[in-house]
């Protein structure tokens, strides 16, 4: 039995001239090129309201059948952050010492990462994005969950950077401990853990280069 059609509204869209479009594209590229993953956070407080607006922006992402299969958990409690760090480092020790292939460890060594994750306690805010495999009811289906949540997280990272925050994407594997610590239901699985805040004074990051446009674009 088909569902009733969703009503429509007029699209709110500002059509700009070519010069403005080109400038806006260049401006955004310049801004996003300055975003870097930060592992040395200051403990300075941040605007929770601003971060909530960024999460709200993430919630505007498109999703399969408009199911919006995401939940964002905002963590500021210091005791809870300490528990998250302890659990994450336990998984990371197992990864670095037993599970990671040699080639993977060689690639990570160049970036100077290891099982120690102090940023999980120091950063004033942690955002954990959860993917909803289905709705609250087991027969309530969601579609293109990974793709939809990935787009929403991309929106979130861009919004946080645009607002003036430093971020990091952290994915200890497995991440089931996050669902347990944060009391999430069984239909949700942790997708990514994002520390948010400001970098410490004098923060340094790896001097890496991104692929050029010609390396990632194929014109037909």
Residue, then its C-alpha position, 0 to 999 in steps of 0.5 A: x500500500x503506497x504512502x501518501x505523497x509528501x506536500x511540497x514547498x517553493x525552493x528557497x534558492x539564490x541564483x548568483x552571477x558567475x563572478x560571485x559563484x567563482x569567488x564563493x568557491x575560491x573562498x570556501x576552498x581557501x577556508x577548508x584548505x586551512x583545516x587540519x586535524x589537531x591532536x594537541x588541544x587547549x582545555x579552554x572552554x568553548x561556546x556550547x551554543x555554537x557547537x550545537x548550531x554546528x550539530x544542527x547544521x549537520x542535521x540538514x544533510x541529505x539522507x536516504x528516504x529522508x530517514x536522517x539515521x544519525x544521533x550526535x552525543x555531546x560530551x562535556x562531563x570530565x569524568x565521562x571523558x576520562x572513561x572514554x579515554x581509558x576505553x579508547x586507549x585499551x582498544x588502541x593498545x590492542x590495535x597497535x600491539x596485535x591487530x594492525x598490519x605491519x604496513x599500516x603501522x609503518x604508514x602511521x609511524x610517519x604521522x607520529x600517532x600511537x595508542x596514547x590519546x590524551x586529547x580525549x580528556x583535554x579537549x573541552x568537548x567530544x562529539x560522538x556520531x552514531x549511525x542508526x541501523x534502523x529505527x526504534x522498531x526493528x522493522x523500521x528500515x533505514x537506507x544508505x546509512x553509512x553514506x547518509x551519516x558520512x555526509x552529515x559528519x562532513x557537514x559537521x566538520x565543515x561547520x565546526x571549522x567555519x565557526x572557528x573550532x579545531x577538530x579531529x576524527x578519531x575511530x578506535x576499533x571497535x567502538x562498541x564501548x561508546x554505545x555502552x558508556x553513552x547509553x545508546x540503544x542497540x540500533x545505533x553504532x558509533x561512527x566517529x568520535x570528534x574532539x572539539x576545541x582550540x589548539x594549544x599555543x604553538x600547536x604543530x601539525x604534520x607538514x603534509x600535502x593534499x593531492x592536486x585537483x588533477x590527481x583527483x578529478x577526471x574530466x569527460 
